[in-house]
Amino acid sequence: MTQEQIIEGNKLLDRFMYGEGTGLYNHYANHNQYHENWAWLFPVVDKIKNMNTDVSIQIVDMVTHIHIKPPVSGKVFYFSDEDPQRAVWQCVVAHAQWRETMAND
């Protein structure tokens, strides 16, 4: 991942968590915490899970596998990586991007 992809993914997660129209959006101007801080990343996972969405995270042979399956959509987001945080971050970014696209359609 490039630094630009990380920044854009973190901005997307910020919008997913707080919305563009709230005072909390852009509260942290550098948006650099989601990809490197579990304390920022796991609330995103919790929010997704609380949307009646199946979330599964497994570690098998030192590789983290995560899948997110929103209800009714038939869509499944799946990532695996030796770096657990990167796998989770990539999956929640893909999910948030899909949600944002669905909301704009």
C-alpha positions, 0 to 999 in steps of 0.5 A, a space after each residue: 500500500 502506498 502512503 496515499 492509499 493509507 491516507 485515503 483509506 483512513 479518511 474513508 474510515 473517519 467518514 464512516 465512523 463520524 460522517 462528513 457533516 458532524 463536528 467530529 469529522 476531520 477532528 484528527 487532521 492527519 487521519 493516520 491512526 486507523 491503520 496503525 492503532 487497534 484502539 482506532 481500528 476495533 471501534 470500526 469493526 464493532 460498528 460494522 458488527 452492530 449493523 447486523 453484519 457477520 464479521 469473522 477474524 481468524 488466525 491460521 498458521 500465522 496468517 490473519 483472515 477476516 471476512 465481512 458479510 453484510 446482510 441481504 447484499 450477497 457481498 462478501 469482503 475478504 482479506 488475509 495477511 501475515 500482518 493482522 492489523 493490515 488485513 483488518 484495515 484493508 477489509 474494513 476500508 473495502 466495506 466502508 467504501 462499498 457502504 459509501 458507494 451504496 449511500 451515494 447511488 
